[in-house]
Amino acid sequence: EAPAPTTTTKPQKTTDPLTGGEVSGHEVIAAKVENIGAARPQVGLSQADITFIQEVEGAQTRLLAVYHSRFPKRLGPIRSARSTDVQLLPLFGKPGLVYSGANSSVQRKIDNASIVPIRRSTRDSRRVAPHNVFVNLDKIAKSTKLAKAKSIGWTFNDAAPRGATANAVKVRVGHDTFDFRYSSGRYTVRWNGSRYADGDSGTISKADNVVIMKVRNHPDGNRDVRGAPSVQSDTVGTGAVTIHRDGRKIVGRWERTKASAPLRFREKSGDAIALKP
């Protein structure tokens, strides 16, 4: 009897669940970074793997920078956490959150969420308070025990997708305008016309993917010292998404069923939209 033919399958290359690149054994730490004129130039943003732009009270914006591959030795200015962070961050399992404080209502939510709170108040005397809390994230990562990264529902592919050509992207969040201009394979990020240049190294922040999620914003019951209502942006649910990569634009929907669930991006056909590693 002739032996059955054998087939060999090429093993799937293991990639990192957050970047689609080389696997990192590091944990996940998010940091709340201030994003107004008095906070510029920020330091350490260019080393983030993922940065979320969020609206806060007074139609201002703050950044939630997520670090996994590498941790800067200097990062800031760090500011206070918001309700939006509490709903968003369990996406990553149980990540660390570096922040300078929170009001009592938000702090209770953080304490009850799948988040490891890392409060810091170390000041840089060369900058004006309250825009001067800076941290050594590399030191924090080495001294804080956190879980390893897990899949967050994102898929990656080197191949550029089908989609309309779009080399310039502009989106308004609160009263801020963000521009993403595509050149030499990446998007240069601008806030109200100014690039993000690192205050220490001068490194310009660039992105491989620009993901614009349409979300529901609503008051969370808190107010700032001036009485402006605090905003929560819901990332549980579903909504329209536009993804830019490789100078192309792909339109679809985002979906996430609960705070601990993955965040998925799908084309209208239902197929996953792959991000650029």
C-alpha positions, 0 to 999 in steps of 0.5 A, spaced: 500 500 500 502 506 498 504 511 503 499 517 504 502 523 501 504 528 507 503 536 506 507 541 510 504 547 512 509 553 513 508 555 521 504 562 522 509 567 524 507 570 531 506 577 531 505 582 537 498 583 539 498 591 539 503 592 534 503 587 529 511 587 529 516 583 533 513 580 539 515 584 546 514 581 552 513 587 556 507 589 560 502 595 557 502 602 561 498 607 559 499 615 561 495 621 561 498 626 557 496 633 557 495 637 550 494 644 551 499 650 549 502 650 556 504 643 556 508 643 549 513 641 548 511 634 550 516 629 552 516 621 550 510 621 546 514 619 539 515 612 543 508 610 544 505 604 540 498 607 541 495 614 542 488 616 543 486 623 542 480 624 547 475 630 548 475 633 556 471 638 559 471 645 556 472 642 549 480 641 550 483 634 548 488 630 552 492 624 550 492 617 553 499 614 550 499 607 551 506 604 551 508 596 550 515 596 546 519 601 549 518 605 555 521 612 555 526 615 561 522 621 561 515 622 559 510 628 560 506 633 562 502 628 566 495 630 568 489 627 571 485 621 569 478 621 566 471 617 566 473 615 558 480 612 561 476 607 565 471 604 560 477 604 555 483 601 558 480 594 560 481 593 553 488 591 554 487 586 560 489 589 566 494 595 564 497 600 568 495 607 568 500 613 570 496 619 572 497 625 576 490 624 580 483 624 579 477 627 582 473 622 588 468 619 583 473 618 577 478 615 582 473 610 585 471 608 578 479 606 577 479 603 583 473 598 581 476 597 574 481 592 571 486 597 571 493 598 576 493 605 578 500 609 578 499 616 581 505 620 580 506 627 582 514 628 581 515 635 578 520 638 573 522 645 576 524 648 570 516 648 568 510 652 570 505 648 575 501 644 574 504 643 567 510 640 570 509 632 572 514 628 569 515 621 570 521 615 568 516 610 565 522 605 564 523 605 571 516 605 573 515 599 568 521 595 572 518 596 578 511 595 577 508 588 576 503 587 571 500 582 566 503 581 559 499 584 553 493 580 550 490 581 544 485 587 543 482 584 537 486 588 532 489 585 526 495 587 522 497 586 515 503 588 511 499 589 504 496 595 503 488 595 502 484 597 497 481 604 498 481 611 496 487 615 496 488 620 501 494 623 503 491 628 508 487 627 513 484 632 518 479 631 524 476 636 529 476 633 536 473 638 541 475 645 539 482 642 537 484 640 529 488 634 528 492 633 521 495 627 519 499 628 513 502 622 509 509 622 506 514 616 506 510 611 509 508 614 515 503 620 517 506 626 521 501 629 526 499 636 527 495 639 533 492 646 531 497 646 525 504 645 529 507 638 529 509 634 535 516 635 536 519 632 543 521 637 548 528 633 549 530 630 543 526 634 537 523 627 535 517 628 530 511 624 532 509 620 526 503 614 526 503 608 521 495 608 522 490 613 523 483 611 526 478 615 527 472 613 531 465 616 531 463 615 539 458 618 543 460 623 548 456 625 554 457 629 561 459 624 566 456 628 572 463 631 574 465 638 573 472 642 573 474 647 577 471 652 573 464 648 573 465 646 566 462 639 565 466 633 564 466 629 558 465 621 557 467 618 550 463 611 550 468 606 546 463 600 548 458 600 543 458 601 535 459 606 530 462 609 524 470 608 523 475 611 518 482 608 517 488 611 514 494 607 512 499 607 506 496 613 504 489 610 503 482 610 506 478 605 509 471 606 511 467 601 516 464 600 523 468 599 530 464 594 535 466 593 542 461 589 547 463 590 554 469 594 557 473 587 557 471 585 550 476 586 544 475 593 539 474 590 532 474 594 526 470 591 520 469 593 513 461 593 511 462 586 508 464 584 515 471 583 514 476 585 519 480 591 517 487 590 517 492 595 520 499 596 518 504 593 523 
